[in-house]
Amino acid sequence: MKSIYHIKRAGIGLLLLSLCGCASIVDGRTPKVSVNSSPEGARVTITDSEGKEVMNDKTPFVAILKRSRGYFKGAQYNLVFELAGYKRAETKITSSLNGWYVGNIFFGGLIGMLVVDPATGAMWTLHPKMIEQPLDKEQAALIREGKGVLVVLKQQATPNELRAMQPVPGNQ
């Protein structure tokens, strides 16, 4: 009698396990991507593959993003970094097949492989998990700080630029 009870219990456990996706069980949490810039404080706009804005924040922050953009379609995101005095920078977040998705062959079965993991997006992994975007100063900011050189033709210079011009030694 006890052996029949244990067999029934094991059968129910296997049935429940077969209704789950392996990637959903092991790595099903919502992915978080750490986003920062150097210097900090840049405005970051994140758009999906269709150009729709999904998030807008200032660095540093943690982005919580969906792994998929539909059934059997991995998500792709574009990040635009903007900070006054610095060049605009862009980077991407892409998705690839989650290694745990293959575990459905052994644990999740067809339901996990064809329904659960694709529907939940757990079959995908986002890359990178951490973004540290360096921002380059704009040329105008370098010139204002005295760390850059501005070359202007004398014929195209404004009166203010003419007063500030310095001749190059040996070319007078």
C-alpha positions as CSV (number, residue, x, y, z in Angstrom):
1,M,0.0,0.0,0.0
2,K,2.7,2.4,0.9
3,S,4.6,1.7,-2.3
4,I,1.5,2.6,-4.4
5,Y,1.2,5.8,-2.4
6,H,4.9,6.7,-3.1
7,I,4.5,5.8,-6.8
8,K,1.4,8.0,-7.1
9,R,3.2,10.8,-5.3
10,A,6.3,10.5,-7.5
11,G,4.0,10.4,-10.6
12,I,2.3,13.6,-9.5
13,G,5.7,15.2,-8.9
14,L,6.9,14.2,-12.4
15,L,3.7,15.5,-14.0
16,L,4.1,18.9,-12.2
17,L,7.7,19.0,-13.2
18,S,6.8,18.3,-16.9
19,L,4.5,21.3,-16.8
20,C,7.3,23.6,-16.0
21,G,10.1,24.9,-18.2
22,C,13.7,24.3,-17.1
23,A,14.9,27.8,-17.9
24,S,11.8,29.2,-16.1
25,I,12.6,27.2,-13.0
26,V,16.4,27.8,-12.9
27,D,16.7,31.3,-14.4
28,G,13.1,32.7,-14.6
29,R,13.6,35.9,-12.7
30,T,13.2,39.2,-14.4
31,P,16.7,40.2,-15.7
32,K,18.4,43.3,-14.3
33,V,21.0,45.2,-16.2
34,S,23.3,47.6,-14.3
35,V,23.8,50.8,-16.4
36,N,26.4,53.4,-15.6
37,S,28.5,56.1,-17.4
38,S,31.7,57.8,-16.8
39,P,31.1,60.5,-15.8
40,E,27.9,59.7,-14.0
41,G,24.6,61.6,-14.4
42,A,24.0,60.9,-18.1
43,R,20.4,60.7,-19.3
44,V,19.9,57.2,-20.8
45,T,17.0,56.4,-23.1
46,I,16.3,52.7,-23.7
47,T,14.3,51.8,-26.8
48,D,13.2,48.3,-28.0
49,S,13.7,46.9,-31.4
50,E,10.7,48.8,-32.7
51,G,12.0,52.1,-31.5
52,K,9.5,52.3,-28.6
53,E,10.9,53.9,-25.5
54,V,10.8,51.4,-22.6
55,M,12.9,53.3,-20.0
56,N,14.5,56.7,-19.3
57,D,16.7,57.3,-16.3
58,K,20.0,58.9,-15.2
59,T,23.1,56.9,-14.5
60,P,23.8,55.0,-12.4
61,F,20.6,52.8,-12.4
62,V,19.4,49.3,-12.8
63,A,17.2,48.5,-15.8
64,I,14.6,45.8,-15.5
65,L,13.9,44.6,-19.0
66,K,11.9,41.9,-20.7
67,R,13.9,39.1,-22.3
68,S,11.6,38.5,-25.2
69,R,9.6,40.5,-27.7
70,G,7.1,37.8,-28.3
71,Y,6.8,34.1,-28.7
72,F,10.2,32.6,-29.7
73,K,11.6,36.1,-30.3
74,G,14.5,37.5,-28.2
75,A,14.5,41.1,-27.1
76,Q,17.0,43.7,-28.4
77,Y,17.5,47.2,-26.9
78,N,19.3,50.3,-27.9
79,L,20.7,52.6,-25.2
80,V,21.4,56.3,-25.9
81,F,23.6,58.2,-23.4
82,E,23.4,62.0,-23.3
83,L,25.1,64.5,-21.0
84,A,25.8,68.2,-21.6
85,G,29.3,68.8,-22.8
86,Y,29.8,65.2,-23.9
87,K,29.3,63.4,-27.2
88,R,26.2,61.3,-27.4
89,A,27.0,57.6,-27.1
90,E,25.0,54.5,-28.0
91,T,25.2,50.8,-27.1
92,K,23.0,47.7,-27.4
93,I,21.6,45.0,-25.2
94,T,21.0,41.8,-27.1
95,S,19.6,38.4,-26.3
96,S,20.8,34.9,-26.9
97,L,19.4,31.4,-26.1
98,N,19.6,30.6,-22.4
99,G,21.7,27.5,-21.7
100,W,19.1,26.3,-19.3
101,Y,16.5,26.1,-22.1
102,V,18.3,22.9,-23.3
103,G,17.5,21.4,-19.9
104,N,13.9,20.9,-21.1
105,I,15.2,17.9,-23.0
106,F,15.8,16.2,-19.6
107,F,13.4,18.0,-17.2
108,G,10.8,20.3,-18.7
109,G,9.7,18.1,-21.6
110,L,7.9,19.4,-24.7
111,I,5.6,21.7,-22.7
112,G,8.6,23.5,-21.1
113,M,10.4,23.7,-24.5
114,L,7.5,24.7,-26.7
115,V,5.2,26.6,-24.3
116,V,6.5,27.7,-20.9
117,D,10.0,29.0,-21.6
118,P,9.0,30.7,-24.9
119,A,5.9,32.3,-23.4
120,T,7.7,33.6,-20.3
121,G,10.8,34.7,-22.2
122,A,13.0,32.6,-19.9
123,M,14.5,30.9,-23.0
124,W,16.5,34.1,-23.6
125,T,19.4,35.7,-21.7
126,L,20.2,39.4,-22.0
127,H,23.8,40.6,-22.7
128,P,25.6,42.4,-21.2
129,K,24.5,42.3,-17.6
130,M,26.5,45.4,-16.8
131,I,27.2,48.5,-18.9
132,E,29.9,51.0,-18.0
133,Q,29.7,53.6,-20.9
134,P,32.6,56.1,-21.1
135,L,31.5,59.5,-22.5
136,D,33.9,61.6,-24.6
137,K,33.9,65.4,-24.2
138,E,32.6,67.4,-27.1
139,Q,35.2,69.4,-29.0
140,A,33.5,72.7,-28.0
141,A,33.9,71.8,-24.3
142,L,37.6,71.0,-24.8
143,I,38.1,74.4,-26.4
144,R,36.2,76.3,-23.7
145,E,38.5,74.5,-21.1
146,G,41.6,75.5,-23.0
147,K,42.4,71.9,-23.7
148,G,41.7,71.9,-27.5
149,V,42.6,73.8,-30.6
150,L,40.1,75.5,-33.0
151,V,41.2,76.0,-36.6
152,V,39.3,78.7,-38.5
153,L,40.1,80.3,-41.8
154,K,40.7,84.1,-41.3
155,Q,38.2,84.9,-44.1
156,Q,35.5,82.9,-42.2
157,A,36.2,84.2,-38.7
158,T,33.8,86.4,-36.8
159,P,35.2,89.7,-35.3
160,N,35.4,88.1,-31.8
161,E,37.3,85.2,-33.2
162,L,39.7,87.6,-35.1
163,R,40.5,89.4,-31.8
164,A,41.2,86.0,-30.0
165,M,43.4,84.6,-32.8
166,Q,47.0,83.9,-32.2
167,P,49.4,83.5,-35.2
168,V,51.3,80.3,-35.5
169,P,55.1,80.9,-35.1
170,G,57.0,80.8,-38.4
171,N,53.9,81.2,-40.6
172,Q,53.3,84.9,-40.6
